[in-house]
Amino acid sequence: MLQTLFRQTLPLWIVLLCASAAPAAPISTPENMAERVRACTACHGEQGRAAPDGYYPRLAGKPAGYLYHQLLNFAEGRRRYGSMAQLVQPLSDDYLLRMAQHFASLDIPYPAPSREAPRISPQDLERGRQLAVHGNPARQLPACTACHGAALMGTEPNVPALLGLPLDYLTAQLGAWQTGERRAHAPDCMAAIVRRMTPGDIISVASWLSMQPVPAATHARTLQQGLLLDDSLRCGSAPELNPQPHKKGQP
């Protein structure tokens, strides 16, 4: 199956040339992982830097654990996108991990944030900043920084960056969490958080995040102990966020 996937990424004239030159010899699969994942970069951009249309997200430099979980989510039906499912379902878990590790190792510059005028009012944009940086304890909404790090560039090994993503992608993914179109390993902390948000909250947060510049240090950081979640928001895909179960009132 890997050979078939690779052949589909080659121009037709190369396949015909190889067949006519040595009809009995199989086309070998390259050992270079960068060549093997060309089917991924056809949509996600060269070296996984993201497609210019904003629909296919960046893969380069994201934590390997996060990328691996997303490949499993597509393969096992927690995320629904036919082309992705068909691509990854025939592959072994070990191979999916190797793909994830390859993209995680890439250090590709991020594009500049959008210079378009905000589509929302300054007040709503400020609400997005407040939710992203401070959350809303009264509504049991943790800050985005609680999991994604103070710089919002993700935390190792399983939490991705939120900066450097376009508005349409952020809005679509938060909406998918809210409607159940996107899911993760149970317990699904992101689903629980987003379902506490209003449509206005989603637009405000996504708008503010999409306008922020990416810091010079683009790789995910080590999780800070002070940012751990409480038991009401346990994360099956990122168990490091809840390393020690505790009861309310305990430090």
C-alpha positions in Angstrom: 0.0 0.0 0.0 2.9 2.4 0.7 4.2 1.8 -2.8 0.8 2.6 -4.2 0.5 5.8 -2.3 4.0 6.9 -3.4 3.3 6.1 -7.0 0.2 8.3 -6.9 2.4 11.3 -6.1 4.7 10.8 -9.1 4.0 12.5 -12.4 2.5 10.0 -14.9 5.4 10.3 -17.3 7.9 9.1 -14.7 5.7 6.0 -14.0 5.4 5.2 -17.7 9.1 5.7 -18.3 10.1 3.4 -15.5 7.6 0.8 -16.7 8.9 0.9 -20.3 12.5 0.8 -19.3 12.2 -2.2 -16.9 8.7 -3.7 -17.0 9.6 -6.5 -14.6 11.3 -4.4 -12.0 9.1 -2.9 -9.2 9.4 0.8 -8.4 11.2 1.0 -5.0 9.9 3.1 -2.2 12.5 5.7 -1.1 13.9 5.5 2.4 13.8 9.3 2.7 10.7 10.2 4.8 10.5 13.6 3.1 9.8 11.8 -0.2 7.3 9.3 1.4 5.1 12.1 2.8 4.7 14.0 -0.5 1.0 12.9 -0.5 0.7 15.0 2.7 2.5 18.1 1.4 0.4 18.1 -1.7 -2.4 19.6 0.5 -0.5 20.9 3.6 2.1 22.8 1.6 5.8 22.3 0.9 7.4 20.7 4.0 4.1 21.0 5.8 4.2 24.8 6.1 0.4 25.1 5.4 -1.6 25.7 2.3 -2.1 29.3 1.2 -5.9 28.9 1.3 -6.0 28.6 5.1 -7.9 25.3 5.0 -5.1 22.8 5.4 -3.2 23.6 8.5 0.5 23.7 9.2 2.2 20.5 10.2 5.9 21.6 10.5 7.2 22.0 14.0 4.1 20.9 15.8 4.6 18.5 18.7 5.0 14.9 17.5 2.5 13.6 20.1 -0.2 16.0 18.8 0.4 15.1 15.2 0.4 11.4 16.0 -2.9 11.7 17.9 -4.5 13.6 15.0 -3.5 10.9 12.5 -5.0 8.3 14.8 -8.1 10.4 15.2 -8.6 10.4 11.4 -7.8 6.7 11.1 -10.2 5.7 13.9 -13.0 8.1 13.0 -12.8 10.7 15.8 -12.1 13.3 13.1 -14.0 13.1 9.8 -12.4 14.0 6.5 -12.6 11.4 3.8 -9.3 12.1 2.0 -7.3 11.9 5.3 -9.1 8.8 6.5 -8.3 7.0 3.2 -4.7 8.1 3.3 -3.9 7.0 6.9 -6.2 4.0 7.6 -4.0 1.5 5.7 -0.9 2.6 7.6 0.4 1.1 10.9 0.5 3.0 14.1 4.3 2.8 14.0 4.4 4.4 10.6 2.0 7.1 11.6 4.3 7.9 14.5 7.3 8.2 12.2 5.4 10.6 10.0 4.5 12.7 13.0 8.1 12.7 14.2 9.3 13.8 10.7 7.0 16.8 10.5 7.7 17.7 14.2 11.4 17.9 13.4 11.0 20.5 10.7 11.9 24.2 11.4 10.1 26.2 8.8 9.5 30.0 9.0 5.9 31.0 9.8 4.1 33.5 7.6 3.3 37.0 8.9 -0.1 37.4 10.6 -3.0 38.7 8.5 -2.9 42.5 8.0 -6.6 42.6 7.2 -8.8 44.8 9.3 -10.6 42.9 12.0 -14.0 41.7 11.2 -15.2 42.4 14.7 -15.4 45.4 17.0 -12.4 46.4 19.2 -14.6 45.4 22.3 -15.1 41.9 20.9 -11.4 41.6 20.0 -10.5 42.5 23.6 -12.9 39.9 24.8 -11.0 37.4 22.7 -7.7 38.4 24.3 -9.1 38.2 27.8 -10.5 34.6 27.1 -7.2 33.5 25.5 -4.9 34.9 28.1 -7.0 34.9 31.3 -10.1 32.7 30.7 -13.3 33.3 32.6 -13.4 31.4 35.9 -17.0 32.3 36.6 -18.0 30.4 33.4 -15.4 27.6 34.1 -13.5 28.6 30.9 -9.7 28.2 31.4 -7.4 30.4 29.4 -6.0 29.1 26.2 -2.6 29.6 27.8 -3.4 27.1 30.5 -2.8 24.2 28.0 -1.2 25.8 25.0 1.5 27.7 27.0 2.1 31.3 27.9 3.4 32.0 24.4 0.5 30.1 22.8 3.1 28.0 20.8 2.0 24.7 22.3 3.5 22.5 25.0 5.3 19.2 24.7 4.5 16.5 23.9 0.9 16.7 22.9 -0.5 20.3 22.7 -0.2 22.4 19.5 0.4 26.0 18.8 -2.5 28.4 18.3 -0.6 31.2 16.7 0.3 31.2 13.0 -3.1 29.8 12.1 -5.6 31.7 9.9 -8.9 32.9 11.2 -11.1 30.6 9.0 -9.2 27.5 10.2 -9.4 28.5 13.8 -13.1 29.3 13.6 -13.9 26.1 11.7 -12.1 23.9 14.2 -13.6 25.5 17.3 -17.0 25.1 15.6 -16.3 21.5 14.9 -15.4 20.8 18.5 -18.7 22.5 19.6 -20.9 20.4 17.2 -19.0 17.1 17.8 -17.6 16.9 14.3 -14.2 16.9 15.8 -13.4 14.7 18.8 -10.4 13.4 20.7 -9.6 10.6 23.1 -11.9 10.6 26.0 -12.1 12.4 28.3 -12.3 15.2 25.6 -11.3 18.4 27.4 -11.4 20.6 24.3 -15.0 19.5 23.6 -16.0 20.3 27.2 -14.3 23.8 27.0 -15.7 24.8 23.6 -19.2 23.8 24.6 -19.1 26.4 27.3 -18.3 29.1 24.8 -20.9 31.2 22.8 -20.6 31.7 19.1 -19.4 35.2 19.9 -16.7 33.8 22.2 -15.4 31.6 19.4 -15.3 34.4 16.8 -13.6 36.7 19.3 -10.9 34.2 20.4 -10.2 33.0 16.9 -9.9 36.6 15.6 -7.5 37.7 18.3 -5.3 34.6 17.9 -5.2 34.9 14.1 -3.8 38.5 14.4 -1.0 37.8 16.8 2.6 37.6 15.6 4.5 34.4 16.0 7.4 34.7 18.6 11.0 34.2 17.6 11.0 30.9 19.5 8.5 28.9 17.5 8.7 25.4 19.0 6.5 24.1 21.8 7.6 24.7 25.3 7.8 22.5 28.4 4.6 22.6 30.4 4.8 24.8 33.4 3.5 23.2 36.6 1.3 26.2 37.4 -0.7 25.7 34.3 -2.2 22.3 35.0 -6.0 21.7 34.7 -8.2 20.6 37.5 -10.1 17.3 37.5 -13.2 18.7 35.8 -11.3 19.1 32.5 -9.2 16.0 32.1 -7.6 15.5 28.7 -7.3 12.0 27.2 -5.0 13.2 24.4 -2.8 15.1 26.8 -2.6 13.3 30.1 0.4 15.4 31.2 -2.1 18.2 31.8 -3.6 16.2 34.7 -0.6 14.3 36.0 -2.0 13.8 39.6 -5.7 13.6 40.2 -6.7 15.7 43.2 -9.8 16.8 45.1 -11.2 20.3 45.2 -9.6 22.2 48.1 -6.3 20.4 47.9 -3.2 22.2 46.6 
